[in-house]
Each structure stands twice: as C-alpha cells, then as structure tokens.
C-alpha cells in the first residue's frame, strides 16, 4: 500500500502527537510515513528527543526588567485604546 501522507502533514500531526492531541483517524498512515521517509524519520527522532529534554527542564522566570517593560507596554496600549474609545463615542 502506498503511503499518501505528505511530509508537511506528517510533521503537523507529529507535533500534535507530542502535545498529546487527539489521535487522527489516519494515525496508521502517519505512523507508517517515517518508515519510508528518511527526512521525517530523522526530524521526528530529533524533535522527540528535544521535546523530552525540554519537558524535564524547570520553568524559566523572565528577568524583572523584562516583566516591567512588558507590563508598561500593555498598560500603554490599554490607555491608548481607552482614549480612542472616548474620542469615538464623544
């Protein structure tokens, strides 16, 4: 049986499977794809290893300066939106 799965479809399905998304009705086709595609076989092995490594890392805490900069940008956007809304209704 010829495998009709395109590499781009396999790669999207593979990423979903890493995130434990619901299995596809075509799961058997997707599992068979890397058997015949060296590029997807190597890429999926590397991605799985990286995913497992990242899953075992502690969460990162952004630097305080970055948190404050992001907070300031959000507050500025909110103020700008409020001002625009006042001018539009006024």
C-alpha positions as CSV (number, residue, x, y, z in Angstrom):
1,X,0.0,0.0,0.0
2,X,1.3,3.4,-1.0
3,X,1.6,5.9,1.8
4,X,-0.1,9.2,0.7
5,X,1.0,11.3,3.6
6,X,2.8,14.4,2.7
7,X,5.8,15.4,4.8
8,X,4.1,18.7,5.9
9,X,1.0,16.8,7.0
10,X,3.2,14.2,8.9
11,X,5.2,17.0,10.6
12,X,2.0,18.8,11.7
13,X,0.5,15.5,13.0
14,X,3.7,14.6,14.8
15,X,3.8,17.9,16.7
16,X,0.2,17.4,17.7
17,X,1.1,13.9,18.9
18,X,3.9,15.3,21.0
19,X,1.4,17.7,22.7
20,X,-0.9,14.6,23.2
21,X,-3.6,16.0,20.9
22,X,-6.4,13.6,20.0
23,X,-5.3,10.9,17.6
24,X,-6.2,11.2,13.9
25,X,-8.4,8.7,12.1
26,X,-5.3,8.4,9.8
27,X,-2.9,7.6,12.6
28,X,-1.8,4.3,11.0
29,X,-0.8,6.2,7.8
30,X,1.0,8.8,9.8
31,X,2.9,6.2,11.8
32,X,3.9,4.5,8.5
33,X,5.2,7.7,6.9
34,X,8.7,7.9,8.6
35,X,9.3,4.2,7.7
36,X,9.6,5.3,4.0
37,X,10.8,8.9,4.5
38,X,14.4,9.3,5.9
39,X,14.0,13.1,6.4
40,X,10.8,12.8,8.5
41,X,12.3,9.8,10.4
42,X,15.4,11.8,11.4
43,X,13.5,15.0,12.1
44,X,10.9,13.3,14.3
45,X,13.6,11.5,16.3
46,X,15.4,14.8,16.9
47,X,12.2,16.6,17.8
48,X,11.1,13.8,20.2
49,X,14.5,13.9,22.0
50,X,14.3,17.7,22.3
51,X,10.7,17.6,23.5
52,X,11.6,15.1,26.2
53,X,14.6,17.3,27.2
54,X,12.5,20.4,27.4
55,X,9.8,18.7,29.4
56,X,12.3,17.9,32.1
57,X,13.7,21.5,32.5
58,X,12.5,23.7,35.3
59,X,10.3,26.7,34.2
60,X,12.1,29.9,33.4
61,X,11.4,33.1,35.3
62,X,11.8,36.2,33.0
63,X,14.1,39.0,34.3
64,X,12.3,41.6,36.3
65,X,13.2,44.3,33.9
66,X,11.5,42.4,31.0
67,X,8.4,41.8,33.1
68,X,8.2,45.6,33.9
69,X,8.8,46.5,30.2
70,X,6.0,44.2,29.0
71,X,3.7,45.4,31.8
72,X,4.4,49.0,30.8
73,X,3.7,48.3,27.1
74,X,0.4,46.6,27.9
75,X,-0.7,49.4,30.2
76,X,0.2,52.0,27.5
77,X,-1.8,50.1,24.9
78,X,-4.8,49.9,27.2
79,X,-4.7,53.6,27.9
80,X,-4.4,54.3,24.2
81,X,-7.5,52.1,23.5
82,X,-9.5,53.8,26.3
83,X,-8.6,57.2,24.8
84,X,-9.6,56.1,21.3
85,X,-12.9,54.7,22.6
86,X,-13.6,58.0,24.4
87,X,-13.0,60.0,21.3
88,X,-15.1,57.7,19.1
89,X,-18.1,57.9,21.5
90,X,-17.7,61.5,22.4
